[in-house]
Structure formats: structure tokens, C-alpha cells
């Protein structure tokens, strides 16, 4: 198996870089049938409520925050993970120490296959 298929969570520069919102950046690794996005939140930042047709799984790797999905708000910390069905409005809010989330999208999100800014969808 080629070495180009191995990555590290702390590594930057090999994936697609996106600024999702002020203080929120993502390094995206597209695959054929799924996509991984490492999202870094500065302390006390909040994403934009949005939705997309792709299913999304999130894993809190470090820090803490709140996951907002539809009418539900859940506190999350290291080790917590969640599923977001397609088209469900959602966002994240980082706690005082910031937050690192590993997201998996299936199928890959076309909007995230290129560098840029924004969440790649209209607000919910």
C-alpha cells in the first residue's frame, strides 16, 4: 500500500485546507467513498448552523464544546462521538480551551474537495 495513504492528525499541508469560519479551520482528506476532516476551533468559537445531504460522523479528539443538531444541544469532550443524518441542521461551539473534531463524511462532500472558505452550503 502506498505511503500516501497514511496520515497524522497533527499534520497539515497534505490535505485540503479550508477556513470554515473565523477561528475555525479544517484539513480535509478526500477518499473515493468517504472523507475525513480535521476541524480545529479556537476557544469560544461557534460555527454557522448549516446542513448538507451527506451523512456526517464526528469525534471529539481534544478540548470541549457543544454539538447542536436540530433542537438538541449536547456537551461533548474527548472520546465523545456522534452521527448527524443528512440534511439535519447542525453546528459546533468550542469551549474555553478550544476543540479538535474529526469528521467523517459519506459520501465525500464535493464542496470540501477544494481549498476555500465557508461550510460549502447555504445556512439552514
N, C-alpha and C positions, 0 to 999 in steps of 0.2 A: 504494500500500500504506500503511495507517495507521501512524503513528509508534509506536503502542502495541505493534507487533510487533518493535521494536528494543530491545536491552538492552545492558548493560555488565557484565563480570564483577565489578567492584568495587562496583557499585550494590547498594544494599539498599533495602527498603521497597516495591518494586513487585511482588515475588514473595511467595510464601507462606513465612513464617518458621517454622522448626522447630528445637527443641533435640533433637538425636538422642540425646545422652548428655552428661554433664558435660564441658565443654570442646570439644564438637563441635556446630556449628550448620550449618544448611542454609537456603539461599534457593532455593525451588522455583518453576519456571516451567512450569505445565501447558499442554500443547497438546492437539490433537484425537487424535493418534495416537502421540505421544511426549512426554516430559517431560525437562526439564533441571534438575539440582540442583547448585548450587554449595556444596560442603561444605568448611567451614573447621575444621581441627583445631588446637587449642593444642598446644604442644610436648609430646611424650611421652604423648599421649592415645591410648586404644585404644577402638574401637567394640565393640559387642556382636556376637558371632557370631550370624548370622541368615540367613534365606532367604526368598524370595518367588517367585511364579510368573513375574514379568516378567523379560525379558532385560535386562541392565544392561551398559553400556559405561562405563568410567572413564578419565579422562585426568588425569595429574598436571600441574597448571598451575604450581605452585611448591612448594618445600620437598622433603622426602623422607620415606620411610616404608616400611612393609612391607604388601603385599597378601597376605591369607590367603584362599585359595579351596580348599575341601575339605582335602586333605592337603598342599597346596602353599603355601609361603611365598616370596614374591619381593620383593626390594628394588626400590623404584621411586623415580624422580626426575623432574625437569622433562622433559616430552616423552614420557614413557612412557605407554602406554595399554593397556587390557586389556578383554576380554569376559568377562562372567560369565553363563553359561547360567541360565535359570530354575531355581529350586529347589535350586541349589548353595549350601551353607553358605559364608558369606564374611564378612570384616570388614577393617578397616584399622587400622594402628598408625602414628602420626606419629613422625617423628624429632625430634631436639633443637631444630630451628628451626621446627617446625610443618609444616603441609601444607595445600594447597588442591587439591581434586579436583573436576573437572567430571564429573558422572554424567549419562548419558542412559538413560532407561528406555523400553522399548516392550513393550507398550502402557503408558500412564501408570499410575502406582501410585495407586490410589484413596486409600490412607491418607495420601499426601503432598499431596492436593489441598486440605487444610485445615491451618491453623496448629495446632501442638501440640507434643508431645514424644514421644520414643521412635522406634524404627525401624519401627513400624507392623506388626510381626509378632511372633509368639512366637519365642523363642530356638530355634535349630536343635537 
